[in-house]
């Protein structure tokens, strides 16, 4: 069984496209080969800046011969029908077989499709893959019509048999003929060389100063960079995204460490890190004792006689110019910050947040008012929360954030501190954006939590007020992320409160901004209620996603959302966790079945009789001991569940509900509900109603599956 090796050699492929290109090459080739009948044992794809490589092991040498039996018309069918069948099947009349069917004799044709050599199939699939490759951006060059991310220079495509003999797959794509040769490093090992297998290919590439595997390149970069830093008592600031990007920029990585000018060392570490990462692709090197960024690591794509001295000198010269700009922005911003940030706040009046929701300054006013209302619930100081909300966005007008938008909030903290504002206010300027994603840390300080909630709730309520809701996969204003942020802020800080109240306050302010002249008050209030309910439904949907990732079943969440007070997310989740725990016990699982049996019998009886059995069962009509035991159990459970509900002790409520499992099971085993005695039947149906109502006090078990 031969192995297949493909290399598509081109000019530099952008680093951000390499990983996806590997996946696309592997998927398109393997899918196409399997569809054509060629299976394989294993596949691996690799990328460097100048090549995409695919290696397949254990490929079939040819596709299998296929035999298909096709049923045709009856023997006495019109001649044209028979001729059409012959053409479609590609056979002659004497190759047809006549078989007896229920409706008479019928023609059958056996069609044999012989297998095809692997080289022929590989050529077809690779040609189609190259011509239709899904690059995000592609180009044409020269006089040809082929499109590729950068000019494609050569195609290596060989099949290597078990004896180690390599066969070039015959292929010509826009004048580029497949061969068995490739090139090494552009500068350190120019010239082409031939290969016979993937092992030979990888070994010769490494000798030609090319590390094929991007993970190996990344590992080498990180190891060498950390060694260089450790030797000087420093540490490299970890940045996995930058590491992956740099690994895609070089074929032979050579990490080099350089210094930062003394005049720039007092810049905030985040400024140095952002400037070096965004413009130079440098890793920041930190002094663990002071926290300052003092050095950098750059990764060259070649070894040099002077061990990188010339490369470092050039990089340091460019870096100095970049950092001089950053220092200029920092010093200008500091002057304004120390004066109270007034000019920045005033300028936000001229910055539009959304054409239907006013300026950033108007939005800040809404957030500040909402923060003052949220503060008591969170336990934050009202005045500090309002002050923090008023200055949290001030840094958006600073020169530093204009140059480095990713530093918004971070610079706000520095500027608030320079303005002499309380530490809690400065911290909120940075933390109110969090959490930005599912793995982002959640603020825990009350003032930061308050402003973060106010910021996100204003965003959500505002866009709901102007009917700009997420639809399908489209969410241009990141409202799903904002809702998840609110959910995490509430749950991870243990905030128990009515979300509907704050939705209402935020929605009213946003709608006043969106339609201040609206006069039809009753209709406006109706629209507000509809919007608030819609927003609550949206939160419940996001909560399902959040809890599902934590292992809580969606039907369990539905059973708790159906309960009163479902706008208190903390209580809702507490109830859901308690129900999930109970359902994982034998008593809980069997209780649900008993509840559903009682509910089904009761529902059918009420539909049949046209009455509601909700007047309460009478113990004096109990004939069987199991009935009397169930009466007592229901009374105890009702008291416990009601008391636990008031105390918000859902674990105790669910435990009391689960304890009904045994008496309910015994009742159903011993008693016939639909007795011929009308009094007994009515009493027992009323008892089923008691079971339903008592269990529904804990959770809506009707929503559970199974």
Secondary structure, DSSP 8 states (H G I E B T S, - for coil): -EEEEEEEEES---HHHHHHHHHHHHHHHHHHHHHTT---SEEEEEEETTEEEEEEEEE-SB---EEEEEEEEETTS-HHHHHHHHHHHT--GGG-EEEEETTEEEEEEEEEE---BHHHHHHHHHHHHHHT---SS-B--TT----BSS-EEEEEEEEE-TTS-EEE---EETTEEEESEEE--TTTS-SEEE-SSHHHHHHHHHHTT----HHHHHHHHHHHHHHHHHTTT-EE---HHHHHHHHTT-SS-EEEEEE--GGGTTS-HHHHHHHIIIII--EEEE-TTT--EEEEEEEESS--TTTTHHHHHHHHHHHHHHHHHHHHHHHHHHHHHHTTSHHHHHHGGGSEEETTTEEHHHHHHHHHHHHHHHHHHHT--HHHHHHHHHHTTGGGGSHHHHH-GGGTTHHHHHHHHHTT--HHHHHHHHHTT---STTS----SHHHHHHHHHHHHHHHHHHHHTT---BTTB-TT-HHHHHHHHHHHHHHTT----HHHHHHHHHHHHHHHH-TT---HHHHHHHHHHHHHHHHHHHHHHHHHHHHTTT--HHHHHHHHTSTTTT-HHHHHHHHHHHHHHHTSHHHHHHHHHHHHHHHHHHHHHHHHTS---S---GGG--SHHHHHHHHHHHHHHHHHHHHHHTT-HHHHHHHHHTHHHHHHHHHHH--SS-SSHHHHHHHHHHHHHHHHHHHTT--GGG---
